[in-house]
Amino acid sequence: MTEGKLREQELRNLLRRNAILYEALDASPMGVAVVTTDGSKPEVFYVNPEF
């Protein structure tokens, strides 16, 4: 398998994993907020409906 095909497969796997995690967070009965700390001040990245 070429390096390009391996990268494509890896990306597909990451996208599938991301979708599963999103669905789990979105369906959680508990409030969930994800905050980034990349910049100088925290930024809300995701908040599920229960939050």
N, C-alpha and C positions, 0 to 999 in steps of 0.2 A: 504494500500500500504506500502511495506517495505521501510526502509530508503534507501537501495540500489537502489530500483526502483525510489524513489523520486529523488535521486542524478542523475540517468541516465536521467530522464525526464528534470531535471534542466539543465544538460549538453547539451541535444538536443536543448532545448530552447535557450541557450546561443550561440550555434553553428549556429542556424538558424538566430538569431539576428545579429551575427557577419557577416554572409554572406550577409545579406541585407545591413548592413552598408558599407561593402566593395564595393558592387555593386553601391551603391549611390555615394560613394567617387570616384570610378573609372569612373563613368559616368558624373561627375560634369563638367560643362564647365569652371569652375574656377580652378585655380591651387591650390592644397591642399598638404601640407606636414605635417606629424605627426612626432614630435620629442620627444624622451624619455628624462627624466631627472633623471633616476634612479642612474646612476653612477656619477663620478666626472665631466664628461663633457657630454654635450648633444649628442645624437646619432639619426640619421635619421632612423625612423621606417618604414615609408611609404611615397611614393610620387606618385601622380596620373599622368596620361599621359599629362595632361594640364600644369603641373608645368614646 
